[in-house]
Amino acid sequence: MPDTIEVTKLTKTYGPVTAVNGIDFTVRQGDVFAFLGPNGAGKTTTTEILEGLRPRTSGEVRVLGLDPWSQGRELHRQVGVIPQEFRFIEKITPTEAIHYYGALFDTHPDAPKLLEQVALSDKANARFDTLSGGQKQKLGLALALVSEPKVCFLDEPTTGLDPQARRAIWQVIRTLKSEGRTVFLTTHYLEEAELLADQVAIINHGSIIARGTPEQIIEAHGGAERLSVEAPPSMAEYLKRSLPYPVQAADGRVNIEMREKGDALRILTAIEASGIPWKGFSTKTDTLEDVFVRLVGRMDEGEIKGTALA
Amino acid sequence: MRPRRILADLNIYARNYLRNPAALFFTLIFPIILITMFGFIFSNTGASSIKVPTVNLDHSSNESVQFLAALNHTGVVSIQVVSLAPGTNFSTWLGQNGNTVGLVIPAGFAQSYAAHRPVNVTAYVDPQDPTSSGFLQGALNGVANAYNLRAAGGQPVVGVQSSTVGSAVFKYIDYLVPGLIGFAILTSPMFSIAELVSSYRKDGLFRQLSLTPLTRAEWLVAKIIWYTFLSVISAVIMVTVGALLFHSTVRLSLGVIPFLIFGPFLFVSLGILAGSAAPTPESAAVVANIVTFPMMFLSGTFFPVSTFPPGLALIAHIFPLYYIIDGMNQVMLFGNATRALGDIGIVLVLGAILFVAGVYTFRWREK
């Protein structure tokens, strides 16, 4: 399958500040691609360059084979975009807005169906300035779909939404994927990326520091699987003496890092042999969120150069 | 340019506009308040009119008496015919009796007029009192225009040109109607477009629109169509209120239409420029006010520019609104198509320059 988005050595500078520092990545057709990073990492700048809202300083960018900046008009007929904090004309209703976009894109959208898809049917005829933040965001999503786009850019589409609304948006994203559309998603919620994304890239300080499927990233950058029991700190002291594994005590729990699954038996035997009361054992592996915090946190401490992990 | 996109944008903008009570008030109700207020204050003859001692050296003729009656009828001046002892210097007499203006109708006025021969009435004015002299000259110009007369040079003299006789006589309200149509043409785009451009930019609405096939030119054309529509509505309201409340005789005619189109064209473009120049919506409103207010008062909106002191009258000529109001006066009052064509030409050229400058500075994406 051809790559829908191709980014090569993309750099963007604002005066002396380098916001994006020579990044490379590709997005395959039909994938949900999650682009993650802390605020100020270059995430929005990169997204806006891909959308054709900002020119780049150097490097190559192609979306559907087009240069987003110089061929924006052609590109915008084939992509749908919801910017962060979607805003619209104050006294206009969602139904009117959809018909307006339909006329601009020369399509005849089914407004009730689109509104149902984004779970906004109950506000179909409410004026934009009376909508909540989440409802505004849903309208933004509905408008992005009016043009039947091949690629959807969703810039933090669920930020500030209640759990129910977030799930509605996730469902829309799954539907988009099942229809063969490519989704470029930025988000603050790591679980969202883990749940929806085929491919993930993490950007920090203008460089991509991790890339791959969520599983690959966890595998490459996550910590060991841990066995955890509810027990007093004296348990940790005992285990440190009797076991060759790293042990930590925190919040009334004791965590023991395992090298392999079979270590669990040996650890549990030692716990039972301690004579200290304990209960509630579980095992835990790193989530994408744990990996993200670890990578970005360590980046901020300056221990790892951004490109070393890419 | 796709008509479907222009119409869609026009439709959305109009709906939003009509749901905004403040904008509607300013566009439609406020000018009615103004015409009512100014109409009642200035239409009454007597107290507010300026006393003009007049020597009629052609007192035996009907024409000269009618000419003076027409001047009285403007409501701006009150003609008081005086007869002086032989050998009295009129200018000295005026000063001695505390008058700052005076008027002399020459002997043979009616004969010359009938024969279509140039003739001069002489206005005496005191430069120390620009207001009275302005009002007298304004009234003289108006009546002279009505008689197909024309002011000559910069002297306080009115020359008469031979041509057909016009019979209409204009009152203050007749100047006020075109003036307030001009007011609406100026203010409704200027007070909303500048702020709109600035707040759309701040809210990222233009960025969003740049992601659709809508072009900046289409967006602009939709706004121009909307404000043209509002201008037509204002013109109908002004003429109707003027006629019903104040018995104004001015009527709409086809010749007004170019001003109702190219006026909004010019001021929508100017509003875009003001909005693009200002960094925030608040400062956009300030910039728009700085541009709008002097133009509003000095372009002949509330009083004919011919009643202005000479310095101010000269300043009026730098404002585009002056040519719109003057042009509508020529069309609606004087039937002077040639001068109206000149005015619309100036409006068109200024409008085109501002439109191009507006499109050029108006950006939807960041550079």
Chai-1 contact restraints between the chains, C-beta under 6 A:
chainA,res_idxA,chainB,res_idxB,connection_type,confidence,min_distance_angstrom,max_distance_angstrom,comment,restraint_id
A,L53,B,R207,contact,1.0,0.0,6.0,A-B,restraint_1
A,L53,B,R365,contact,1.0,0.0,6.0,A-B,restraint_2
A,R54,B,E366,contact,1.0,0.0,6.0,A-B,restraint_3
A,H76,B,L211,contact,1.0,0.0,6.0,A-B,restraint_4
A,V81,B,L211,contact,1.0,0.0,6.0,A-B,restraint_5
A,P83,B,G204,contact,1.0,0.0,6.0,A-B,restraint_6
A,R87,B,D203,contact,1.0,0.0,6.0,A-B,restraint_7
A,R87,B,G204,contact,1.0,0.0,6.0,A-B,restraint_8
A,R87,B,L205,contact,1.0,0.0,6.0,A-B,restraint_9
A,I89,B,N16,contact,1.0,0.0,6.0,A-B,restraint_10
A,K91,B,N16,contact,1.0,0.0,6.0,A-B,restraint_11
A,K91,B,R19,contact,1.0,0.0,6.0,A-B,restraint_12
A,I92,B,I12,contact,1.0,0.0,6.0,A-B,restraint_13
A,I92,B,N16,contact,1.0,0.0,6.0,A-B,restraint_14
A,Y100,B,A8,contact,1.0,0.0,6.0,A-B,restraint_15
A,Y100,B,I12,contact,1.0,0.0,6.0,A-B,restraint_16
A,A103,B,R4,contact,1.0,0.0,6.0,A-B,restraint_17
A,A103,B,A8,contact,1.0,0.0,6.0,A-B,restraint_18
A,L104,B,R5,contact,1.0,0.0,6.0,A-B,restraint_19
A,L104,B,T212,contact,1.0,0.0,6.0,A-B,restraint_20
A,L104,B,P213,contact,1.0,0.0,6.0,A-B,restraint_21
A,L104,B,L214,contact,1.0,0.0,6.0,A-B,restraint_22
